[in-house]
């Protein structure tokens, strides 16, 4: 299939309807059906069952339970140094760099707006000019739970309805504003070594996102903003579970200027695992 045909099909397919179908199918507890789905997935993708908390795929209650599987305790240690930023997800670096004039790089020659990505006002987004961002693409076989890159307190969560395009590299090269166009959950964390936003970007067949503080966030047509008073905010230690995709997608980290420096060895295409040190905070501690 050519890239052009692949992109054209994404515009034409009833992505929302497909997502609802995948939601129901992936949660089926009919033994033969969920085992068929799991066996097919393990055969098609390089899943490392040895690192799973439950190493027998057939023991999972549903395909979604298998897809959002936990790891064995201690499988992904984080550097205890408070300045070290740990990778929040398994996946591949899609892009990273500095925010310029409110824009982030999606693919070569394609940028998108930070205010739209986070669903914030342009004047608030302007405070991030010169800040850092990192985009991580989670492939189907990756571990799909997301962890806190550093200590922090979730003060705000913005749910933004949108499209459900695929988020792979091919689509990123052809669909303008992809990450600020797809459905997403943007979460603001404060109070740690550096404030940051962590964004769960939805994709084709991603029926919902679940978080540690709000549970499952089902898709809907209306944007939602939830502010958490400090007394009620979810306190996260580095490495704590933040949430997971019910099917796969993309994570984007966003930091204000003069707060972080990425590991200079990071480059697009690099494979990452949860807990790997990807940068360090500067200034606050």
Secondary structure, DSSP 8 states (H G I E B T S, - for coil): --HHHHHHHHHHS-HHHHHHHHHHHHT---HHHHHHHHHHHHHHS---GGGBSS--GGGSSSHHHHHT--B-TTTT-----TTEEE--SSEEEEEEEE-BTTEEEEETTEEEEHHHHHT--HHHHHTTTT-EEEEEE--TTS--EEE-SS-EEEEEEEEE--B----SHHHHHHSTT-TTTB-EEEEEEESSSS-EEEEEE--TT--EEEETTTEEEE--SS-EEEE--TTTSEEE-TT-EEEEEES--EEEEEE-TTSEEE-TT--TT-EE-TT-EEEEE-S--
